[in-house]
């Protein structure tokens, strides 16, 4: 860190830091405590590099002074990044692309521990050793050498005012409170089958908003048709900001291991977190450090082939999918009802 001499006073130069996290929605949301703590505790100028497709996750974050985006390769922005003359690079992705950025910029850097070997052992041998450390705390370890401390404020997600969804524009049965059910997930083995979601929704007495992308719209229509006076299908109808706004206004959020689960945590919502082939022990469960009573983890611990991947599959490798099918519907319904009424 350099110093500027001014008369008899020494003024500390403001540190300029580039943070790297290229994907995905949830992973980027999980970096937000690092961005906030660097900005608020060290008065650092924090810049962020990610893919263009995740622009909406970061572009309104007041703790980021400048966002950089690339479509396919980091080479699209490397020449401009070099001009910034960063003091430090914080690598929260740690792959070949991030290595290329660090090599090109030739600045001091710190990278987080991905625990890939420990995760691989858990998947391959079902070994019991995984450190009980949330990924947010592993992210924060990369800046601990600067004296940054976890402020325990949780995650951040910022919705521009013009992107908020007003309840008055939605069916009247939602106006007195509802459960948001994020029915999608990137990988099939991380989401409940449509028929099971339908059964769960049919058994919940409260109004429900179904959330997901355009790829989930048909499933959402099938589920909503069971009780159109109580279930609203919002899948594919709103962008990320709109879906996040509906999450923010929900009384309870039911979600798989997805980005919307982490956005729900950013708004300190009550969460029913449903797990399939992946496990919370990987460190990606809802991050509510001071409100752990606000979420319930739902999983089938009797399936001994779990976890079968640290990410997910297009179909169950064993063909039985008991990690999801074996979860009693009542467990999810009861958890949602309890949190709704609490």
C-alpha positions in Angstrom: 0.0 0.0 0.0 1.5 3.3 -1.0 1.5 6.7 0.8 1.1 10.3 -0.4 3.0 13.0 1.5 1.0 16.2 2.0 2.6 18.8 4.2 3.2 17.1 7.6 0.4 14.6 7.1 0.5 11.2 5.6 -2.5 10.2 3.6 -3.0 6.5 3.0 -3.7 5.7 -0.6 -7.1 4.0 -1.1 -6.6 0.4 -2.0 -7.9 -0.8 -5.4 -9.0 -4.4 -5.4 -10.3 -6.6 -8.2 -12.6 -9.5 -7.1 -13.1 -12.4 -9.4 -16.2 -14.6 -9.5 -17.5 -15.6 -12.9 -20.6 -17.6 -12.1 -23.3 -18.4 -11.0 -26.1 -16.5 -9.4 -25.9 -18.1 -6.0 -22.1 -18.2 -5.9 -21.9 -14.5 -6.8 -24.5 -13.6 -4.1 -22.3 -15.5 -1.6 -19.4 -13.2 -2.3 -21.2 -10.1 -1.2 -20.0 -10.2 2.4 -16.5 -9.9 1.1 -17.4 -6.9 -1.1 -19.2 -5.1 1.7 -16.5 -5.8 4.4 -13.7 -4.6 2.1 -15.7 -1.4 1.3 -16.9 -0.6 4.8 -14.0 -1.8 6.9 -11.1 -0.9 4.7 -12.6 1.9 2.5 -11.3 -0.1 -0.5 -12.2 0.6 -4.1 -13.8 -2.7 -5.0 -14.2 -3.7 -8.6 -15.8 -7.0 -9.8 -15.2 -9.2 -12.8 -17.9 -11.7 -13.9 -19.8 -12.9 -17.0 -22.2 -10.6 -18.8 -25.0 -13.0 -18.1 -24.8 -12.3 -14.4 -24.8 -8.5 -14.7 -28.0 -8.1 -12.7 -26.5 -9.8 -9.7 -23.8 -7.2 -9.2 -24.5 -4.0 -11.2 -26.6 -2.3 -8.4 -24.4 -3.3 -5.5 -23.3 0.0 -3.8 -20.1 -1.7 -2.5 -18.8 -2.2 -6.0 -17.3 0.9 -7.6 -17.0 -0.7 -11.1 -18.2 -3.9 -12.7 -16.4 -5.6 -15.5 -18.1 -8.1 -17.8 -17.1 -10.6 -20.5 -19.2 -12.7 -22.8 -17.0 -15.7 -23.5 -13.4 -15.1 -22.5 -11.6 -12.9 -20.0 -9.3 -11.7 -22.8 -12.2 -9.4 -23.9 -11.4 -7.1 -21.0 -7.8 -7.9 -20.0 -6.3 -4.9 -21.8 -8.6 -2.5 -20.0 -8.1 -4.2 -16.6 -4.3 -3.7 -16.9 -4.9 0.1 -17.1 -6.5 0.0 -13.6 -3.3 -0.9 -11.9 -4.9 -2.8 -9.1 -3.2 -3.2 -5.7 -4.7 -6.7 -5.1 -6.7 -9.4 -6.8 -9.1 -11.6 -4.7 -9.8 -14.8 -6.6 -13.1 -16.3 -5.5 -13.4 -18.6 -8.5 -10.1 -20.2 -8.8 -10.0 -21.9 -12.2 -8.0 -21.5 -15.4 -9.8 -18.3 -16.4 -9.1 -16.6 -13.1 -5.5 -17.9 -13.2 -5.2 -16.2 -16.6 -6.4 -12.9 -15.2 -3.9 -13.1 -12.3 -1.0 -14.0 -14.7 -1.9 -11.2 -17.1 -2.3 -8.5 -14.4 0.8 -9.6 -12.4 -0.5 -8.2 -9.1 -0.5 -9.7 -5.6 -3.4 -12.1 -5.3 -5.2 -14.3 -2.8 -7.4 -17.3 -3.7 -10.0 -19.1 -1.7 -9.9 -22.8 -0.9 -12.3 -24.8 -3.0 -11.8 -28.0 -0.9 -12.0 -29.9 -4.2 -10.1 -32.9 -2.8 -12.2 -33.1 0.4 -15.3 -32.9 -1.7 -14.1 -35.5 -4.2 -13.4 -37.9 -1.3 -16.9 -37.3 0.1 -18.4 -38.1 -3.3 -16.2 -41.0 -4.2 -15.8 -42.7 -0.8 -18.5 -41.1 1.3 -15.8 -40.2 3.8 -17.0 -38.2 6.7 -14.3 -35.5 6.8 -15.5 -32.1 5.5 -14.6 -29.0 7.6 -17.7 -27.3 9.1 -17.0 -24.0 7.4 -19.6 -22.2 5.2 -18.3 -21.0 1.8 -18.9 -17.4 2.9 -16.3 -17.9 5.7 -13.9 -19.4 3.2 -14.4 -16.5 0.9 -13.7 -14.1 3.8 -10.5 -16.0 4.7 -9.0 -14.6 1.5 -9.1 -11.0 2.9 -8.3 -11.8 6.5 -4.7 -10.7 6.0 -6.0 -7.2 5.5 -7.6 -7.3 8.9 -11.1 -7.8 7.5 -13.6 -9.4 9.9 -16.9 -11.0 9.3 -19.5 -8.4 10.2 -22.2 -11.1 10.4 -24.7 -9.0 8.4 -25.2 -11.8 6.0 -25.6 -11.6 2.2 -26.7 -8.7 0.0 -28.9 -8.5 -3.1 -30.0 -5.1 -4.5 -33.2 -4.6 -6.5 -33.6 -1.2 -8.3 -36.8 0.5 -7.4 -38.3 0.4 -10.9 -37.8 -3.4 -10.9 -39.8 -4.1 -7.8 -43.1 -6.1 -8.3 -46.0 -4.5 -6.5 -48.4 -7.0 -5.0 -51.3 -5.0 -6.3 -50.4 -6.3 -9.8 -50.7 -9.9 -8.7 -53.8 -12.0 -7.9 -55.7 -10.8 -4.8 -55.3 -14.1 -3.0 -51.6 -13.3 -2.6 -52.0 -9.9 -0.9 -52.2 -11.1 2.7 -49.1 -13.3 2.5 -47.8 -16.2 0.5 -45.1 -18.9 0.3 -42.7 -18.6 -2.6 -41.7 -22.0 -4.0 -38.6 -21.9 -6.3 -39.3 -25.0 -8.3 -36.3 -24.9 -10.6 -32.6 -25.9 -10.4 -29.8 -26.1 -13.0 -29.4 -29.9 -12.6 -32.3 -32.4 -12.5 -30.9 -34.2 -9.5 -31.1 -31.0 -7.4 -34.8 -30.5 -7.9 -37.9 -32.3 -6.8 -40.0 -33.9 -9.6 -43.0 -31.9 -10.8 -45.4 -34.5 -9.5 -43.9 -34.3 -6.0 -44.0 -30.5 -6.0 -47.6 -30.6 -7.0 -48.4 -33.0 -4.2 -46.6 -30.7 -1.7 -48.4 -27.6 -3.0 -51.8 -29.4 -2.9 -51.3 -30.1 0.8 -50.3 -26.5 1.8 -53.2 -24.4 2.9 -51.6 -21.0 2.2 -51.2 -19.1 -1.0 -48.2 -20.1 -3.1 -46.2 -18.3 -5.8 -44.2 -20.6 -8.1 -40.8 -19.2 -9.2 -38.5 -20.3 -11.9 -37.3 -19.6 -15.4 -39.0 -20.0 -18.8 -37.8 -23.6 -18.7 -40.0 -24.2 -15.6 -43.1 -22.5 -17.0 -44.9 -25.7 -18.2 -44.3 -27.4 -14.9 -45.5 -24.4 -13.1 -48.8 -24.3 -15.1 -49.3 -28.0 -14.3 -48.9 -27.4 -10.6 -50.9 -24.2 -10.5 -53.8 -25.9 -12.3 -54.5 -28.0 -9.2 -55.6 -24.9 -7.2 -55.7 -21.8 -9.4 -57.4 -19.8 -6.6 -54.4 -20.4 -4.3 -51.4 -21.1 -6.5 -49.9 -18.4 -8.9 -47.4 -19.6 -11.6 -44.8 -16.8 -11.9 -42.2 -19.1 -13.7 -40.9 -17.3 -16.8 -43.0 -14.2 -16.2 -40.3 -12.1 -14.5 -36.6 -11.4 -14.8 -34.2 -12.1 -11.9 -35.1 -8.8 -10.2 -38.8 -9.5 -10.4 -38.3 -13.0 -9.0 -36.1 -11.6 -6.3 -38.8 -9.0 -5.5 -41.4 -11.8 -5.0 -38.9 -13.7 -2.8 -38.4 -10.5 -0.7 -42.1 -10.1 -0.1 -42.8 -13.8 0.7 -43.4 -14.9 4.2 -41.6 -18.2 3.6 -39.4 -19.5 0.7 -39.1 -23.1 -0.3 -36.1 -23.7 -2.5 -33.7 -26.3 -3.8 -30.0 -25.6 -3.7 -30.2 -22.7 -6.0 -29.5 -19.0 -6.5 -33.0 -18.0 -5.3 -32.3 -19.7 -2.0 -29.3 -17.5 -1.5 -31.2 -14.4 -2.5 -33.9 -15.4 0.0 -31.1 -15.5 2.7 -29.9 -12.1 1.6 -33.4 -10.8 2.5 -33.4 -12.7 5.8 -36.4 -14.8 4.8 -37.6 -17.9 6.5 -36.4 -20.8 4.3 -37.2 -24.4 3.7 -34.1 -25.7 2.0 -34.6 -29.0 0.1 -31.5 -31.0 -0.9 -31.2 -33.9 -3.4 -27.9 -35.3 -4.7 -25.8 -32.6 -3.1 -25.4 -32.0 0.6 -25.3 -29.0 2.9 -22.0 -30.1 4.2 -20.4 -28.7 1.0 -20.9 -25.3 2.7 -23.6 -23.9 0.5 -26.6 -24.0 2.9 -28.6 -20.8 3.7 -26.3 -18.2 5.1 -28.1 -16.6 8.1 -25.3 -16.5 10.7 -27.4 -14.8 13.4 -30.8 -16.4 12.4 -30.2 -20.1 12.1 -33.7 -20.8 13.5 -35.1 -19.2 10.4 -34.4 -22.1 8.1 -35.0 -25.8 7.9 -32.8 -28.3 6.0 -34.8 -31.0 4.3 -32.9 -34.0 3.0 -32.9 -37.8 2.9 -30.0 -39.0 5.0 -30.9 -42.6 4.5 -29.7 -42.7 0.9 -26.1 -44.0 1.1 -25.2 -43.0 -2.4 -25.5 -39.3 -1.5 -23.6 -37.2 -2.5 -23.2 -38.5 -6.0 -21.7 -35.3 -7.3 -20.6 -31.9 -5.9 -22.7 -30.2 -8.5 -25.5 -32.4 -10.0 -26.6 -34.7 -12.9 -29.1 -34.7 -15.6 -30.6 -37.9 -14.1 -30.0 -40.1 -11.1 -26.9 -42.3 -11.8 -28.5 -45.2 -9.8 -31.9 -44.7 -11.6 -33.9 -44.6 -8.3 -33.6 -40.9 -7.3 -34.4 -41.7 -3.7 -32.5 -38.7 -2.5 -35.5 -36.7 -3.6 -38.3 -39.2 -4.0 -37.6 -40.6 -0.5 -38.3 -37.3 1.2 -41.8 -37.4 2.7 -44.0 -34.7 1.3 -45.2 -34.1 4.8 -41.7 -33.0 6.0 -41.6 -30.1 3.5 -45.3 -29.2 4.1 -44.8 -29.2 7.9 -41.7 -27.1 7.8 -43.3 -24.5 5.5 -46.5 -24.4 7.7 -44.4 -24.0 10.9 -42.4 -21.1 9.5 -45.4 -19.4 7.9 -47.2 -19.3 11.2 -44.2 -18.5 13.4 
